[in-house]
Amino acid sequence: MPTALVTGATAGIGAAFTRRLAADGFSLVLVARDRDRLAEQAAFLGRRYGVHAEVLPADLSSDDGLKIVEERLREGVDLLVNNAGFGNRAMFLSAPVDDELTMMKVHCEAVLRLTYAALPHMRAKGRGGVINVASVAAFFTRGTYGASKAWVVNFSGAVAAETSDDGVRVMALCPGFVHTEFHQRAGMDTTSIPEFLWLEADPVVKAAMRDLALGKVVSVPDLRYKLVVGVGRLLPQNLTARISTRIGRRFK
């Protein structure tokens, strides 16, 4: 039975990945900070899908937490889903710098270190996969969040090129607005976002798994957001930055 490790596994896209992977017959390693929610998720997956789900509480914004997950990955998994992440409500100059540094730690350093820990075992076996959850925000210029997700996209592409001959696939998943706890946790007001722009987590994960199987390096689920990204790439960067900043101010 293959094994998948999912970070941010107790809610939103991460929880959707655990459901899909359990349905596909994966045993799971669930990573998040909240031990009780991890235990609840593991119990649910066991009851619903009959799979084993290992609970691994860890705070990926700390070195100790990262080391715990790195050690588990070195034992070997078949799929790593780097999903943990968060947003800051405030604009860059209004946010505490420590919050911005924590974001870089979780979105960039954690993704780098966990991917680095997982790949040797996968390459030795000649198969495996890494899905790094980024965002459509990676293609637009606004603050640390978008910049960190742009790093995830570029990093994933670079590693995918290095491992393509080894039977290992690496992909950046770039969803748009998804109905999860993400915005509520950040205290963002999302009432101004049109309903037609919202996606559901389960279809996002379905698209991600399909695109990974197809060998795509960047996955943008849903035609609506493929068009958004396509148009964004055609516009001057200073224009997209102004548009993104105006949209960001609506979340305050």
VEXDREN-2710 file (C-alpha; in Angstrom, 1 decimal):
% VEXDREN-2710
k/r/px/py/pz
1/MET/0.0/0.0/0.0
2/PRO/1.5/3.4/-1.0
3/THR/1.9/6.1/1.7
4/ALA/1.3/9.8/1.4
5/LEU/2.2/12.6/3.8
6/VAL/0.0/15.6/3.8
7/THR/0.8/18.8/5.7
8/GLY/-2.1/21.1/6.8
9/ALA/-4.1/17.9/6.8
10/THR/-7.0/18.8/9.1
11/ALA/-8.9/21.4/7.0
12/GLY/-9.6/22.7/3.5
13/ILE/-7.5/21.5/0.6
14/GLY/-5.3/19.4/2.9
15/ALA/-8.3/17.5/4.3
16/ALA/-9.7/17.0/0.8
17/PHE/-6.4/15.5/-0.2
18/THR/-6.6/13.0/2.7
19/ARG/-10.0/11.9/1.7
20/ARG/-9.1/11.5/-2.0
21/LEU/-5.9/9.6/-1.2
22/ALA/-7.6/7.4/1.4
23/ALA/-10.2/6.5/-1.2
24/ASP/-7.4/5.7/-3.6
25/GLY/-5.9/3.2/-1.1
26/PHE/-3.0/5.3/0.4
27/SER/-2.0/4.9/4.0
28/LEU/-1.5/8.4/5.3
29/VAL/0.7/10.5/7.5
30/LEU/-1.2/13.5/8.7
31/VAL/0.7/16.7/9.7
32/ALA/-0.7/19.7/11.5
33/ARG/-0.3/21.6/14.7
34/ASP/-3.6/20.6/16.4
35/ARG/-3.2/17.0/17.9
36/ASP/-6.9/16.7/18.7
37/ARG/-8.0/17.6/15.2
38/LEU/-5.4/15.3/13.7
39/ALA/-6.7/12.4/15.8
40/GLU/-10.3/13.2/14.7
41/GLN/-9.3/13.2/11.1
42/ALA/-7.3/10.0/11.4
43/ALA/-10.3/8.2/13.1
44/PHE/-12.7/9.5/10.4
45/LEU/-10.4/8.2/7.6
46/GLY/-10.1/4.8/9.3
47/ARG/-13.8/4.4/9.7
48/ARG/-14.7/5.7/6.2
49/TYR/-12.0/4.2/4.1
50/GLY/-10.4/1.5/6.2
51/VAL/-6.9/3.0/5.9
52/HIS/-4.2/3.5/8.4
53/ALA/-3.6/7.2/9.2
54/GLU/-0.5/8.1/11.3
55/VAL/-0.8/11.3/13.3
56/LEU/2.3/13.6/13.3
57/PRO/1.7/16.9/15.2
58/ALA/4.2/19.5/14.1
59/ASP/4.5/23.3/13.8
60/LEU/6.2/23.9/10.5
61/SER/7.0/27.5/11.5
62/SER/9.6/26.0/13.9
63/ASP/12.8/24.2/13.3
64/ASP/11.8/21.5/15.8
65/GLY/8.6/20.9/13.9
66/LEU/10.3/20.7/10.6
67/LYS/12.9/18.2/11.9
68/ILE/10.1/15.9/13.1
69/VAL/8.5/15.8/9.6
70/GLU/11.9/15.6/7.8
71/GLU/12.8/12.5/9.9
72/ARG/9.5/10.8/8.9
73/LEU/10.0/11.6/5.2
74/ARG/13.5/10.1/5.2
75/GLU/11.8/6.8/6.2
76/GLY/10.1/7.0/2.8
77/VAL/6.7/8.0/1.4
78/ASP/5.3/7.7/-2.1
79/LEU/3.6/11.1/-2.2
80/LEU/4.3/14.3/-0.4
81/VAL/1.6/17.1/-0.4
82/ASN/3.1/20.4/1.0
83/ASN/-0.2/22.1/1.7
84/ALA/0.3/24.0/5.0
85/GLY/0.0/27.7/4.7
86/PHE/-1.8/30.8/5.9
87/GLY/-2.5/34.4/4.9
88/ASN/-2.0/37.7/6.6
89/ARG/-4.8/40.2/6.7
90/ALA/-2.7/43.3/6.7
91/MET/-0.9/44.8/3.7
92/PHE/2.9/44.4/3.7
93/LEU/3.9/47.6/5.5
94/SER/1.1/47.2/8.1
95/ALA/1.9/43.6/9.0
96/PRO/4.4/42.8/11.8
97/VAL/7.6/41.7/10.2
98/ASP/7.7/38.6/12.4
99/ASP/4.4/37.5/10.8
100/GLU/5.9/38.0/7.3
101/LEU/9.0/36.0/8.2
102/THR/6.8/33.2/9.6
103/MET/5.0/33.1/6.3
104/MET/8.2/32.7/4.4
105/LYS/9.2/29.9/6.8
106/VAL/6.1/27.9/6.2
107/HIS/5.6/28.6/2.5
108/CYS/9.2/28.5/1.4
109/GLU/11.6/27.0/3.8
110/ALA/9.3/24.2/4.9
111/VAL/8.5/23.3/1.3
112/LEU/12.2/23.2/0.4
113/ARG/13.2/21.2/3.4
114/LEU/10.4/18.7/3.2
115/THR/10.8/18.2/-0.5
116/TYR/14.5/17.7/0.0
117/ALA/13.9/15.1/2.7
118/ALA/11.4/13.2/0.6
119/LEU/13.1/13.0/-2.7
120/PRO/16.1/10.6/-2.1
121/HIS/13.8/7.7/-1.2
122/MET/11.6/8.4/-4.2
123/ARG/14.5/8.6/-6.6
124/ALA/16.0/5.4/-5.2
125/LYS/12.7/3.6/-5.9
126/GLY/12.3/5.2/-9.3
127/ARG/8.8/6.6/-8.6
128/GLY/7.0/9.1/-6.4
129/GLY/5.4/12.5/-6.4
130/VAL/5.4/15.9/-4.7
131/ILE/2.5/18.3/-4.9
132/ASN/3.4/21.8/-3.6
133/VAL/0.2/23.9/-3.0
134/ALA/0.8/27.4/-4.3
135/SER/-1.9/29.8/-5.5
136/VAL/-3.1/31.8/-8.5
137/ALA/-1.7/34.7/-6.4
138/ALA/1.7/33.4/-7.6
139/PHE/1.1/35.0/-11.0
140/PHE/0.2/38.4/-9.6
141/THR/2.2/40.9/-7.7
142/ARG/1.0/41.6/-4.2
143/GLY/2.8/41.3/-0.9
144/THR/4.6/38.4/0.8
145/TYR/1.9/35.9/0.2
146/GLY/2.0/36.2/-3.6
147/ALA/5.8/36.4/-3.6
148/SER/6.1/33.2/-1.5
149/LYS/3.7/31.3/-3.8
150/ALA/5.6/32.5/-6.8
151/TRP/8.7/31.0/-5.2
152/VAL/6.8/27.7/-4.7
153/VAL/5.9/27.6/-8.5
154/ASN/9.5/28.4/-9.6
155/PHE/11.0/26.0/-7.1
156/SER/8.6/23.2/-8.1
157/GLY/9.5/23.7/-11.8
158/ALA/13.2/23.6/-11.1
159/VAL/13.0/20.4/-9.0
160/ALA/10.7/18.8/-11.5
161/ALA/13.3/19.3/-14.2
162/GLU/15.9/17.7/-12.0
163/THR/13.9/14.6/-11.2
164/SER/12.0/14.0/-14.4
165/ASP/14.4/11.2/-15.5
166/ASP/14.1/9.5/-12.1
167/GLY/10.4/8.6/-12.3
168/VAL/9.5/11.3/-9.8
169/ARG/7.0/14.0/-10.5
170/VAL/6.9/17.4/-8.9
171/MET/4.0/19.8/-9.4
172/ALA/2.8/23.2/-8.1
173/LEU/-0.9/23.4/-7.5
174/CYS/-2.3/26.9/-8.1
175/PRO/-6.0/27.2/-7.1
176/GLY/-8.0/30.4/-6.9
177/PHE/-10.5/31.2/-4.1
178/VAL/-11.5/28.0/-2.4
179/HIS/-14.2/27.5/0.3
180/THR/-12.0/26.6/3.3
181/GLU/-11.1/28.0/6.7
182/PHE/-8.2/30.0/5.1
183/HIS/-9.7/33.4/4.9
184/GLN/-11.7/33.2/8.1
185/ARG/-8.5/32.3/10.0
186/ALA/-6.8/35.3/8.6
187/GLY/-9.7/37.6/9.5
188/MET/-10.3/38.5/5.9
189/ASP/-13.6/39.9/4.7
190/THR/-14.5/37.9/1.5
191/THR/-18.0/39.2/1.0
192/SER/-17.0/41.3/-2.0
193/ILE/-15.7/38.2/-3.9
194/PRO/-18.3/37.1/-6.5
195/GLU/-19.7/33.7/-5.9
196/PHE/-18.8/32.4/-9.3
197/LEU/-15.1/32.8/-8.4
198/TRP/-15.3/30.3/-5.6
199/LEU/-14.1/26.7/-5.9
200/GLU/-14.7/23.7/-3.7
201/ALA/-11.8/21.7/-2.3
202/ASP/-12.7/18.3/-3.5
203/PRO/-12.8/19.2/-7.3
204/VAL/-9.5/21.1/-6.8
205/VAL/-7.9/18.0/-5.5
206/LYS/-9.4/15.8/-8.2
207/ALA/-7.9/18.2/-10.8
208/ALA/-4.5/18.1/-9.0
209/MET/-4.3/14.3/-9.0
210/ARG/-5.3/14.2/-12.7
211/ASP/-2.6/16.8/-13.6
212/LEU/0.0/15.0/-11.6
213/ALA/-0.7/11.8/-13.4
214/LEU/-0.4/13.7/-16.7
215/GLY/3.0/14.9/-15.7
216/LYS/2.1/18.6/-15.5
217/VAL/4.5/20.9/-13.6
218/VAL/1.9/23.6/-12.9
219/SER/-1.8/22.8/-12.2
220/VAL/-4.4/25.6/-12.3
221/PRO/-7.7/24.0/-11.6
222/ASP/-10.8/25.2/-13.4
223/LEU/-11.1/27.0/-16.7
224/ARG/-12.1/30.3/-15.0
225/TYR/-8.7/30.5/-13.3
226/LYS/-6.8/29.3/-16.3
227/LEU/-8.3/32.4/-18.1
228/VAL/-7.4/34.7/-15.2
229/VAL/-3.8/33.5/-15.2
230/GLY/-3.6/33.7/-19.0
231/VAL/-4.9/37.3/-19.0
232/GLY/-2.6/38.2/-16.0
233/ARG/0.5/37.1/-17.9
234/LEU/-0.4/39.4/-20.8
235/LEU/-0.8/42.5/-18.7
236/PRO/2.1/44.8/-17.6
237/GLN/3.4/43.9/-14.2
238/ASN/2.8/47.4/-12.7
239/LEU/-0.8/47.2/-13.8
240/THR/-1.4/43.7/-12.2
241/ALA/0.3/45.0/-9.1
242/ARG/-2.1/47.9/-8.8
243/ILE/-5.1/45.6/-9.4
244/SER/-3.9/43.0/-6.9
245/THR/-3.3/45.7/-4.3
246/ARG/-6.8/47.1/-4.7
247/ILE/-8.3/43.6/-4.4
248/GLY/-6.2/42.9/-1.3
249/ARG/-7.5/46.1/0.4
250/ARG/-11.0/44.7/0.2
251/PHE/-10.0/41.8/2.5
252/LYS/-9.3/44.2/5.4
END
